[in-house]
Each structure stands twice: as structure tokens, then as C-alpha cells.
């Protein structure tokens, strides 16, 4: 496969032609935070936590394919503060009380906040308490934690290739909902896939609780941003 050269913050990097910028940066030892992006899946470009600059223009890194000679700005003070502000907004728009969350220690939003050294948001908390969806036989939807990343609605399919999650309503009233007929047929493996696909604790499984002791969870062992995590 053809190799190309590009630049990040003055560092000359190598990548395979056609590679996603987030993935290519990681292979060159440079961490670009993401919440909606998953390697080997379609780009969603929803969270904007991966904002970088090319030629002075702000862009979502996960939507970009590396190009020969591309010059990328990632870790300027301005961009670091902008990405941190986006994460802070996600916290103040939802009820993310980490100590009581089943996903704590395995939550990407929590891990990215730690990586950005977020202690407290600069914005006022503006969330409204949302009801929890217990209608499914196997899945609970905790709407207070959902960040509308579209991973479940766009990337998850049942064994027959059908979607199980979808959005209803618009604007501030947007919620993820379940196809209840499809949900009750999901295998244990598919349920675990759905739970793990969610970057926060919005998709929970009936009967599951705090499964891993502190110190053994994913980001206890390897903080996000460590290349190879």
C-alpha cells in the first residue's frame, strides 16, 4: 500500500494512503480525542471532540482522510481549550454523576475529561431530568447520560442486519428509542456489543450492575490517550 507523508504540529508523519486522520495520527504517536468515532466503522462526525485545524480552518479530524503534504494543527493552546469546552458542554447538558454510574472507569467521556484535566465546567449546568426508558425486556436507556453520538443508531444492527436504535423528536427533545420487537430477540453477545458501543452509560442491560472493581476497569489500567490503548 502506498505511503504518504503529512505533518502534525511540525512533526513529519507517515500513513497509508486513504487512512483516516485520527487513526493515522495515533499510529504516529499523536492522540486526537474522539467520542463518536470508531476505527473500521463509518465516520459519524457528530461530537466534534476531535476538532483540529488545517490551513487555519477548524475541522473534525474523524471526517478527514490523510493527504500527501497535509499540514495539521492539533495541540495548540486554542484547540486544546476548544476541545475541552466541547467536553464541558457535554457534561453540563446531561446528568453525568460519575461515582454512581455503572460505566465509570469504562466511560470514554469520563476518560477524555480526565485526559483534558477537566475539574469543573466553566458553563452553568442546564440539563433537565429525563425519564429512564425501561420499556425494553433486556435494555435500559438512561437518557440523562446520552450524548447523541449516533453510535447506536448508525453502527448497531441485529443478527439479521436490522437497526434496533433510532432517534425520535427534534432539538432538545431528541431521544434514542428502541425497536422493542427486535430488542427482545437480541442475543447476549449482541446486548454486550450494544452496551460497549455506547461511549457513556446510556445503554444498560437489565440485571447488570457494577461488574468490575475499581482498579480493574478499562481506563483504570490504561488512561485514554496512551498510544496503543
N, C-alpha and C positions, 0 to 999 in steps of 0.2 A: 504494500500500500504506500502511496506517495506521501512523503513527509514534507511539511511546510514549516516555515519559521514565522513567529509573531512575537510581539513584545508586551509584557505586563509590567508596569511601573519601572521601566528601564531594564528589566531582565529579559534576555532573549530566550524564548521558549520554543519547543518543538511539539508538533502534534500531527496526527494523521489527518489527511485531507478529509473534510466532511465531518469532523468531530465537533461536538458541542463545546462551547467555550467553557462552561462550568467544569465539565469533565476534563478538558484539556488543561485547564489551569491547575486542577487537582493533581494531575499526573506530573506537573512541573513544580509541585510543592507549594502551590498558592491556593488558599482556601477562599472560596466565594460562598457566603451563606445562602441557603435555599430553604424553602418550606414546601413549595408546591412541586418542585422539580424532582424527578426520579430518573436515574440513568436507565437507558434502554426502553423508556416509555415516551409517548408523545409529549411535546412541550405544552405546558398549560399557561405559563406567563401570568399567573393571577396575583401572586403575593407581592412581587416587586422587591423582596428582601435581597435579591441578587443584583440590585442596581449598580451599574458601573458607568464609565464614560468612554466614548470613542469620539475623537475629534471634537471634544467639548460638549457632546450631546449625551444626555442620560439615557440609558437603555437597560433592558432586562437581560442579563447575561445568559440566562437559560434559553432565550429565544434566538441566540446567535450561533452561527457556525463559524469556526475559525477560518480566517482568510490569510493568504500569504501577505506578509508585511503589515498586518493589523497592529495598531498601537492602542493598547488598552490601559485605562487608569482604573485601579481597583481600590487601593488603600490610602488615598488622600484623606486628610482630616475631614474635608467636606463630605466625601462619600461615606466614610465610617459613621459620621454623625447622622447623615440622611438615612442610612440603613437602620441605625439604632432607633431613630424616630419612628420608622415604619413598625418595628417590633414593639415599641412602646404603645403605639396606637392599637395594635392587635390586643395588647393586654388591657387597655382601658376600655375597649369596645366589647369585651367579654368578661366573664367571671372566671378568671384563671387563678384559683387559690391552690397553689401547687402542693402544700402539705397534705391536703385531703384528696388529691386526685390520684386515681388508680394508675395513671400513666406517668406519674412523677418518676424521674430517673430514666424513663424511656421516651420522654416527650421532646420532640425536636424544637418546638417553640421555646420551651424552658431551657434546653441546651444552647440554642442560639443566643438567648438572652444572657446566659452566663458567659458565653464567648465574647459578647459585646460589653461585658461588665455593667450590665443594666442593674441598678439597685432599686430605683424608683422611677416611675414615668414622669416626664415633665408636663404631661397633659392631665386634665381632670378626668376622673372616671365618669363615663357617660352611658354605661350599659344598663339595659332594663332586664330584670329577671325573666328568663324564658322558661316555658314549661318543658319538662323532660318527656320524651316520646317513649312510652312503654308499650306501644301497640304491637310491636313485633314479638314473635314467640321466642326468638333467640337473641335479638339485638336490641340494645337500648341506645337511643340517640340523645346525647346530652348537649342540647342546643346552646347552652351557656358557654361552651368551650369551642364551638365550631368557628373556624376562621375562613370558611367558604373557599378553600383552596382548590376544590374541584377534583381532588384525587379520587374520592369515592364515586362521584357522579360520572367521571370521564374514564377512569382507568380500571374500575372494578366490573367484572362480568361473572355471571354464574357459570356452571359447567356446560350449559347449553349456549353460552355466548350472549345472554340477555343481561341488560342493566338491571340492577336492584335498587340503586340510589338515584334520586333526581332532585332537582330544585323545584320548590313551589313559591309563589308570590314574587314580589319585586322589592328592590330597595332595602330599607331597614327591616322589612318583614320577610325577607328571603330566608327560607329554611330548607334543610335537607329532609327528604321524606323517603319512605321505604315502599317498595312493591311487596306487600305483605304475602302474596301468594308465592312469589319467588323466594322471599326471605326464609319462610318456614321449611323450604326444601334444601337450604344450604348445608353442605357437609361441614364437619368440624374443621377440616383443612381450609375450606373457603371462609368460614367465620373468622379463623385466625388471620387469614390473608386480609380480610376487610379491616379487622382491628388494627393490624400492623401497618396497613396502608395509610391510616389516619395519622397525621403528624402530631396531633394533640389527643386529648382524652374524650373526643366527641363520640366515638363509636365504641361502645362497651358491650360485653357479652353477658347474657343473663347467667347469674350464679358465679361469675368471676369476681374476684376482689383484688387484694394486694398479694400478688403471687410471688414476688421476688423481694428478699430482704435488702435493706439499704446496704450499698457496697457491692452488690452483685448485678445491679441494673446496667443497662447498656452504657449510659453516659456517666455512670459512676466509675466504670472501668476505663473508658476511653472518651474524654471530653470531645465534643464535636469540634471539628476544625483541625484535629490531629490527622495529618495525611495518612490514609490507609484505614480510617475508621469506617 
